C-alpha cells in the first residue's frame, strides 16, 4: 500500500527502516517485466531489486519497473552492471532508493560509486531527479536535495578475494551505506573456480568478517539468499537486508506446486 505522505512512501521508508536498525526482506528480479515486478511488490516485500548485471533489465525497462514497484508498495532497488556508476546515478534519478554495485574490490572503487550516487559534500551526483521526486511525493527541489543522500542506500558488493582483503577499507568509505555479500561469486573465487556452492565452509567462514567490517563502520550488512534456510541463518547472524528469492524461483515453485497438486487429483 502506498502511503499518503512523501516522507513515508516506499522510496524513503526502506532507507529509514534500515537506518533505524530494522531487518528487511526483499525480492530479486531477473525478468524485465514491470507488471511481474509490481506483482511481487504487492505481495508484501519491503523492496525488490531489479538486476541489470545478470538479469535482462535495460534502462527503459528499469525506469518502468521502478515505477511499478513503488506503485505496488515496495521500494525499488537496482543492481547495476559492473562499473556502471553513471547507470547507478540514473537509476536513482528514476526513483530507485537502493543501489547494489557488484565487484567493488577496493576503497577506490567504493569512492567512485559514492561520487556518482551521493550529492555534495559526500559525493558529486549530478542534479536531475525528476522521476525520483515524483515517485517520492517530494515536490520541492531543495527538500529532495536535503533528504536525497539519506533516502538512498548504496551497497558495495563483497564477492571476491580482493574485496575481502579490502573489506574494512571499503566499509569505512564515507557515503557507502552497506556491504552486500554475494555468496555465489565468493564461492567461485574462494574455491579458485572449482565450484559454485553458496553453502561451502569457505563462504560461511567469511560471514563474520563482513559483518564485523560493517558493524565497525556503522554500515548495513546485506546478503543474497535464495531459500528459507539461508534467510533464517543470515538473519540469525545479523544480516539486515536479506533477499528471500528471485522471480524465476517463485515462478518455478508456483508452477511445480500446481502441477504436483494436479497430478494427485
ZINOR-V921654 format. One record per pair of residues at least 24 apart in sequence whose ideal C-beta (glycine too) atoms are under 10 Angstrom apart, sorted by the first residue. I is the first residue (numbers start at 1). GAP is how many residues later the second one is. If there is no record, write none. Layout:
i-><I I>
gap-><GAP GAP>
This chain:
i-><1 1 1 1 2 2 2 2 2 2 2 2 3 3 4 5 5 6 6 6 6 6 6 6 6 6 6 7 7 7 7 7 7 8 9 9 9 9 9 9 9 9 10 10 10 10 10 10 10 10 10 10 10 10 10 10 10 11 11 11 11 11 11 11 11 11 11 11 11 11 11 11 11 11 11 11 11 12 12 12 12 12 12 12 12 12 12 13 13 13 13 13 13 13 14 14 14 14 14 14 14 14 14 14 14 14 15 15 15 15 15 15 15 15 15 15 15 15 16 16 17 17 17 17 17 18 18 18 18 18 18 18 18 18 18 18 19 19 19 19 19 19 21 21 22 22 22 23 23 23 23 23 23 23 23 23 24 24 24 24 24 24 24 25 25 25 25 25 25 25 25 25 26 26 26 26 26 26 26 26 26 26 26 27 27 27 27 27 27 27 27 27 27 28 28 28 28 28 28 28 28 28 28 28 28 28 28 28 28 29 29 29 29 29 29 29 29 29 29 29 29 29 30 30 30 30 30 30 30 30 31 31 31 31 31 31 31 31 31 32 32 32 32 32 32 32 32 33 33 33 33 33 33 34 34 34 34 34 34 34 34 34 34 34 35 35 35 35 36 36 36 36 36 37 37 37 37 37 37 37 37 37 37 37 37 38 38 38 38 38 38 38 38 38 38 39 39 39 39 40 40 40 40 40 40 40 40 41 41 41 41 41 41 41 41 41 41 42 42 42 42 42 42 43 43 43 43 44 44 45 45 45 45 45 45 45 45 46 46 46 46 46 46 46 46 47 47 47 47 47 47 47 47 47 47 48 48 48 48 48 48 48 48 48 48 49 49 49 49 49 49 49 49 49 49 49 49 49 49 49 49 50 50 50 50 50 50 50 51 51 51 51 51 51 51 51 51 52 52 52 52 52 52 52 52 52 52 52 53 53 53 53 53 53 53 53 53 53 53 53 54 54 54 54 55 55 55 55 57 57 59 59 59 59 62 62 62 62 62 62 63 63 63 63 63 63 63 64 65 65 65 66 66 66 66 66 66 66 66 66 66 67 67 67 67 67 69 69 69 70 70 70 70 70 70 70 70 70 71 75 75 76 76 77 77 77 77 79 79 79 79 79 80 80 80 80 82 83 83 83 84 85 85 85 85 85 85 85 86 86 86 87 88 88 88 88 88 88 89 89 89 89 89 89 89 89 89 89 89 90 90 90 90 91 91 91 91 92 92 92 92 92 92 92 92 92 92 92 92 93 93 93 93 93 93 93 93 93 94 94 94 94 94 94 95 95 95 95 95 95 95 95 96 96 96 96 96 97 97 97 97 97 97 97 97 98 98 98 98 98 98 98 98 98 99 99 99 99 99 99 99 100 100 100 100 100 100 100 100 100 100 100 100 101 101 101 101 101 101 102 102 102 102 102 102 102 102 102 103 103 103 103 103 103 103 103 103 104 104 104 104 104 104 104 104 104 104 104 104 104 104 104 105 105 105 105 105 105 105 105 105 105 105 105 105 106 106 106 106 106 106 106 106 107 107 107 107 107 107 107 107 107 107 108 108 108 108 109 109 109 109 109 109 109 110 110 110 110 110 110 110 110 110 110 110 110 110 111 111 111 111 111 112 113 113 113 113 113 113 113 114 114 114 114 114 114 114 114 115 116 117 117 117 117 117 117 117 117 118 118 118 118 118 118 118 118 118 119 119 119 119 119 119 119 120 120 121 121 121 122 122 122 122 122 123 123 123 123 125 125 125 149 149 150 152 153 153 153 153 153 153 154 154 154 155 155 155 155 155 155 155 155 156 156 156 157 157 157 157 157 157 158 158 158 158 158 158 158 158 158 158 158 158 159 159 159 159 159 159 159 159 160 160 160 160 160 161 161 161 161 161 162 163 163 163 164 164 164 164 164 164 166 167 167 167 167 167 167 167 168 168 168 168 168 168 168 169 169 170 170 170 170 170 171 171 171 171 171 171 171 171 171 171 172 172 172 172 172 173 173 174 176 176 176 176 177 177 177 177 177 177 178 178 178 178 178 178 178 178 178 179 179 179 179 179 179 179 179 179 179 179 179 180 180 180 180 180 180 180 180 180 180 181 181 181 181 181 181 181 181 181 181 181 181 182 182 182 183 183 183 183 183 183 183 184 184 185 186 198 198 198 198 198 198 199 199 199 204 204 207 207 207 207 207 208 208 210 210 211 211 211 211 212 214 214 214>
gap-><41 43 71 72 39 68 69 70 71 72 133 135 70 134 133 132 133 127 129 130 131 132 133 134 137 138 141 129 130 131 136 140 144 129 61 64 66 88 126 127 128 129 31 36 37 59 60 61 62 63 64 65 66 85 87 125 126 36 55 58 59 63 64 65 81 84 85 86 87 121 122 124 125 126 127 140 141 63 85 123 124 125 126 135 138 139 140 33 34 60 61 62 84 138 32 33 60 61 62 63 83 84 137 138 139 227 32 60 82 83 132 134 135 136 137 138 162 205 134 135 29 30 58 223 224 28 29 57 80 135 159 160 202 204 222 223 131 132 134 158 199 201 199 219 24 218 219 197 198 211 212 215 216 217 218 219 51 74 196 198 216 217 218 200 206 210 215 216 217 218 219 220 48 49 51 72 196 198 215 216 217 218 219 42 47 50 216 217 218 219 220 222 223 26 27 49 51 72 196 197 198 215 216 217 218 219 220 221 222 26 27 28 36 40 47 48 49 50 217 218 219 221 24 25 26 27 216 217 218 219 24 25 26 30 34 215 216 217 220 24 25 26 28 29 30 32 33 24 28 31 32 35 214 27 28 29 30 31 32 33 34 35 37 38 29 30 33 37 29 32 211 214 215 24 25 27 28 29 30 31 32 35 37 39 210 26 27 29 30 31 32 33 34 35 36 29 33 208 211 28 29 32 34 205 206 207 210 24 27 28 29 30 31 32 33 34 35 26 27 29 30 31 32 29 30 31 207 29 30 24 27 28 29 30 198 199 200 27 28 29 31 52 195 196 198 27 28 29 30 49 50 51 106 194 196 24 26 27 28 29 30 50 195 198 199 26 27 28 29 30 47 49 50 51 106 131 173 175 192 194 197 26 27 28 29 41 46 197 26 27 28 29 30 49 51 195 196 26 27 28 29 30 32 35 36 39 48 50 25 26 27 28 29 31 47 48 49 50 104 129 25 27 48 130 24 191 192 193 24 34 28 31 32 35 25 28 29 32 33 34 27 28 30 31 32 33 68 30 29 30 31 25 26 27 28 29 30 31 65 66 69 27 28 64 67 68 26 27 66 25 26 27 61 62 64 65 66 67 64 76 78 56 59 76 78 164 166 76 78 101 103 145 33 36 37 77 75 26 29 30 32 24 27 28 29 30 31 32 30 31 40 29 25 28 29 37 64 66 24 26 27 28 29 34 35 36 37 39 40 26 36 38 41 26 40 41 61 24 25 26 33 36 37 39 40 56 59 60 62 32 33 34 35 36 37 38 39 40 35 36 37 38 40 41 34 35 36 37 38 39 40 41 35 36 39 56 57 35 38 39 51 54 55 56 57 54 55 56 57 79 80 82 124 143 53 54 55 56 57 78 81 53 54 55 56 57 78 80 82 122 124 141 143 53 54 55 56 75 79 53 54 55 56 57 58 78 80 83 53 54 55 56 57 59 60 79 82 51 52 53 54 55 56 58 59 62 63 66 69 72 75 76 51 52 53 54 55 56 57 58 59 60 61 62 65 50 56 57 59 60 63 64 67 49 59 60 61 62 63 64 65 66 69 58 61 62 65 47 48 53 54 57 61 64 44 46 53 56 59 60 61 62 63 64 65 66 69 59 62 63 64 65 61 41 42 43 57 60 62 63 35 40 42 59 60 61 62 63 60 38 31 32 35 36 37 58 59 60 30 31 32 34 36 56 57 58 59 25 26 27 29 30 33 56 25 29 28 53 54 26 27 28 52 53 26 31 51 52 24 27 50 26 28 27 25 24 25 27 67 69 88 24 26 66 24 25 26 64 65 66 67 86 24 63 66 24 25 28 29 65 67 24 25 27 28 48 51 52 55 56 63 64 65 24 25 26 27 28 29 30 65 25 26 28 29 30 25 28 29 31 45 27 26 43 47 25 26 42 45 46 49 47 39 42 43 45 46 47 50 41 42 44 45 46 48 49 44 48 40 43 44 47 49 39 41 42 43 44 45 46 47 48 50 41 44 45 46 47 44 46 43 38 41 43 44 37 41 42 43 45 64 36 39 41 42 43 44 61 62 63 31 32 34 35 38 40 41 42 43 44 60 62 30 34 40 41 42 43 44 59 61 63 25 26 29 30 33 40 41 42 43 44 53 58 40 41 42 24 40 41 42 43 47 51 40 42 39 24 25 26 27 28 29 32 30 31 34 29 33 26 27 30 31 32 29 30 27 29 26 27 28 29 26 24 25 26>
